[in-house]
Amino acid sequence: MIYLRASEFLLLVLGRQVEEKEEEIRLVESKKAGTERSGSSLQEEISRKRLNLDEYRSEVTDIRLAITSFRERLEAVSKEKENISRELDENKQKMAFLAEEVSSTKIRIQHREEETAEIELQIKGLVAEADRYKKDVSERKEVTDAENEELLTADHELKEIRKEVESLSTRIAELEIQKAEHNVKMETLREQIYQNYGLAIDTLETEPLTAEDEERLVDLRSKINELGQVNIGTIEEYEELRSRYEFLKNQQEDLDKSIAELEEAIAKINVTTRKKLREAFEALRTKFAEVFESLFSGGRAELVMTDENNILETGIDIIAQPPGKRLQNINLLSGGEKTLTALSLLFASFLIKPTPLCILDEADSALDEVNTDKFSNMVKDFSKGTQFIVVTHNRNTMGVADYIYGITMEEAGVSKVISMQLVEA
């Protein structure tokens, strides 16, 4: 049996404890080294995480901005949807109203056709009556001319009668003087006979008047009574009437001559107008067909007179055939096709005789995107010689504008004008 002293035992225990502690220290140091390695890797991981976190934050910011933009676009789309819904409701109401308007228009057209037929009958009656009046006026003119000739003859005869009356009056005055002289001579003879022969001539019997003498006496008295009193102013009145007649006759001749000249001028103007209208119509019809084919990318169109024989009062029908459709009247086309056809006619007239200014009020409202591009390009081409003022809500049409003017309402009831110049000065 081995016995150890206390000091040796204590040293042994302490040595073991030291060994254990050193072992623990080695373990701790190894753990520390591992921990330091783990810490450095953790630092690197933390750095990577921080970088990722910054990237994530940037992405979150971008996402938030995108969400905000999407929300704004969503609100705009919602508002646009509401506007479209409202426009659809309005269009439905307009379609119902237009349907009623079409039915009422058809009824009015039927009434107008009936009234037109009645008016045509009335016009024919009036024309016939005018012909009768014209014939009557011609006959009355002939009668008036005959009466004027008779009046001239009567005036001539009246003048001759007045001359005869004057001569008869002079003759009567001379006869009265002679009668007075004879009475004086008879008195002188009566006195002389009574003084010389003592006879009274009044008591002597005279030869009776014969029937011829009495008839001649009655005839002369009746003629004298028919002549009446002599009017010295009749000659002056006749001269005034003759002067008035000459003046009116000259006026009538001038009027007839002026009417003939006016009718000749009207005939010449009508001939020239018909020729000019025919040339302008043919030119417009050719250009219209060309512009229509350009806007519709095919098809054909033409202008037709409703009355070829009366070009001064004829109407014009627009016959159009868009690609893939049959030839038909413009009233049977859709809204967009009608708009393009009307624009074709407008631009065709510009090709013949351009105007310095043209105002278009929402002319592209019924057009789709493709036709709007065609319309805007044609406006751009024609803007080289014509200034266009276009009222529009279409972005494609705005894209060809040089200047844009808009109206905004930032505050309720307060309008504000904004302008934008798209062309370089």
Secondary structure as GFF3:
##gff-version 3
##sequence-region A 1 425
A	DSSP	alpha_helix	6	197	.	.	.	ID=ss1
A	DSSP	three_ten_helix	201	203	.	.	.	ID=ss2
A	DSSP	alpha_helix	211	227	.	.	.	ID=ss3
A	DSSP	alpha_helix	234	296	.	.	.	ID=ss4
A	DSSP	beta_strand	300	305	.	.	.	ID=ss5
A	DSSP	beta_strand	316	321	.	.	.	ID=ss6
A	DSSP	beta_strand	328	329	.	.	.	ID=ss7
A	DSSP	three_ten_helix	330	332	.	.	.	ID=ss8
A	DSSP	alpha_helix	335	352	.	.	.	ID=ss9
A	DSSP	beta_strand	357	361	.	.	.	ID=ss10
A	DSSP	alpha_helix	369	382	.	.	.	ID=ss11
A	DSSP	beta_strand	387	391	.	.	.	ID=ss12
A	DSSP	alpha_helix	395	398	.	.	.	ID=ss13
A	DSSP	beta_strand	403	411	.	.	.	ID=ss14
A	DSSP	beta_strand	414	421	.	.	.	ID=ss15
###
